[in-house]
């Protein structure tokens, strides 16, 4: 059974990877853990904090997320969430996208959630007190025939309760906590009972989803250190761990208190309570200047290299001054970034420090000009976002005009990523030299309907049944075209992503045995069920822009 669990893990990894990278119409990049932010990216708004100085923003406190994008205009799928073992409906469970954590629905009193999906998606169901579950969701399920998801109540996770106290002994109401651990989740023995396939699979999925955006507001700790994985906790709130072991907790509050302490998380579900006494955080202040050592650099960002629980980012004033607080005690290295200067790391420092003078080296400046168009019609796209992404510096962005053209200021000496995003299109990225000649950047449509209308793909749709003629759920089908499409690339261009369709050659049947397989490999071929070329198969033809429906394969 443990071998089966390992096999299941490999299958789940493959499914998560495919769903996370294919067919998303959301033009935003992966947002990372809920509440995290990218250095140099404008935060959602200033944090109302006593212990954070003017000019510094606690990014983790700005945890509001924009509405989910790329949804259909009306419900196209339905899931019902029940508790495993009792089939009791689970109300109030959040349904989120695995790729970026977008919250798209909640279950009602009947455990049902209507989903406005444009095409199939890998979703997750999140409910505190239960193991996190994957929910690969097919379009076409209804309230009368919903897709069933079983949540398993968590009876195995090690638990930790932090009792947080201010220097005067009063309770700390709100704190940001990050854990550093040496535990290896893959090497830890599974605590769940063997020979229960549902529970074993649920535990595997729980470990995969812990730390991902889908559980950003649920305190589940994977055990491996991640800069952006920060829990916002109330006093005495419980944290569930996937792996027991020794951890270092880094704690900070918007009131200016911090702590760094070691905690031992023992195996078993009995909650362990640890009292932590916080202290006033340290401060680091100084001035950022240019190459002459005197001209102030305005708008530079200063942060802790490797981050801190609050995600503090100080922005230099008109005089180049900054102040960063509250900083954890101990050696600290600063990361200083400015769009027109080389990024710099300074440290380690021993805070408090109050008179730093940081000199930056300017970057050569140039511009990149181009035009963004949609494929295959090559019509200009207005309002697309073009970003110049230099490692170690904040992105520089521009919007395309009505004719699809743009000019973006480029800095640096080496080639860097030029990333182009537009609604309902696949994100495009290319390695471009600063000052490169005018070029066209052509984006592919991100939705199945648009690709079919443009004859960029074909759809094979049908059902798989067993020997009794009943729907066969969970069957993997592979499309084996007689001839594969040649790679589509532009000579002389260094396209990193989005330059060509790369649709998967497989699909999995839903609860009703139905499948939908989109392909860009046209012509005759064969749909083969799991079991290899010698297994059951069905001859079919993939015609550009056509949905071939009514296919039926009997195993």
Helices and strands as residue ranges (DSSP letters): H 2-21, E 56-58, G 59-61, E 77-83, E 94-97, E 103-106, E 112-115, E 121-126, E 133-137, E 147-151, E 158-165, E 174-181, G 185-187, H 197-209, G 213-215, E 220-221, E 231-234, E 238-241, E 245-252, E 257-265, E 272-277, E 279-280, E 282-289, E 301-304, E 312-315, E 321-327, E 331-338, E 341-350, E 353-359, E 365-374, E 379-380, E 385-389, E 396-399, E 405-411, E 416-421, E 428-432, E 439-443, H 448-453, E 458-465, E 476-481, E 495-497, E 506-508, E 514-519, E 523-529, E 537-542, E 547-554
